[in-house]
Amino acid sequence: MIVRMQHHKPTKAYVARRMAGGKTKSEIIRCLKRLLAREL
C-alpha cells in the first residue's frame, strides 16, 4: 500500500481526497485495502 500511495497517480489523488476529508493515514490505508479487495 505504501509504495502504491507514493507512485500510483490515481491512488495519490485518492489519498489527497481522503486527507482533505479529514482521514488519518492509517484509515486511508484501510480504505485502500478494501478498495483493492473489491477490485480483485
C-alpha contacts under 8 A as a table, 3 or more apart, distances in Angstrom:
res1	aa1	res2	aa2	distance
1	M	4	R	5.09
1	M	5	M	6.03
1	M	29	I	6.69
1	M	32	L	7.40
1	M	33	K	7.60
2	I	5	M	5.04
2	I	6	Q	6.40
3	V	6	Q	5.17
3	V	7	H	6.15
3	V	8	H	7.95
4	R	7	H	5.33
4	R	8	H	5.13
4	R	11	T	6.72
4	R	12	K	7.93
5	M	8	H	6.18
5	M	11	T	5.66
5	M	12	K	5.43
5	M	15	V	7.15
6	Q	12	K	6.56
7	H	12	K	7.29
8	H	11	T	5.36
8	H	12	K	6.13
9	K	12	K	4.98
9	K	13	A	6.30
10	P	13	A	5.14
10	P	14	Y	6.25
11	T	14	Y	4.89
11	T	15	V	6.11
12	K	15	V	5.11
12	K	16	A	6.19
13	A	16	A	5.06
13	A	17	R	6.27
14	Y	17	R	5.17
14	Y	18	R	6.24
15	V	18	R	5.08
15	V	19	M	6.03
15	V	28	I	6.69
16	A	19	M	5.11
16	A	20	A	6.16
17	R	20	A	5.14
17	R	21	G	6.32
18	R	21	G	4.91
18	R	22	G	6.57
18	R	23	K	5.67
18	R	28	I	6.73
19	M	22	G	5.18
19	M	23	K	5.17
19	M	24	T	6.76
19	M	25	K	7.75
19	M	28	I	7.92
20	A	23	K	7.48
23	K	27	E	6.05
23	K	28	I	6.41
24	T	27	E	5.21
24	T	28	I	6.25
25	K	28	I	5.07
25	K	29	I	6.25
26	S	29	I	5.11
26	S	30	R	6.29
27	E	30	R	5.07
27	E	31	C	6.27
28	I	31	C	5.01
28	I	32	L	6.13
29	I	32	L	4.99
29	I	33	K	6.21
30	R	33	K	5.18
30	R	34	R	6.46
31	C	34	R	5.14
31	C	35	L	6.16
32	L	35	L	4.91
32	L	36	L	6.11
33	K	36	L	5.20
33	K	37	A	6.14
34	R	37	A	5.05
34	R	38	R	6.29
35	L	38	R	5.26
35	L	39	E	6.43
36	L	39	E	5.01
36	L	40	L	6.41
37	A	40	L	5.29
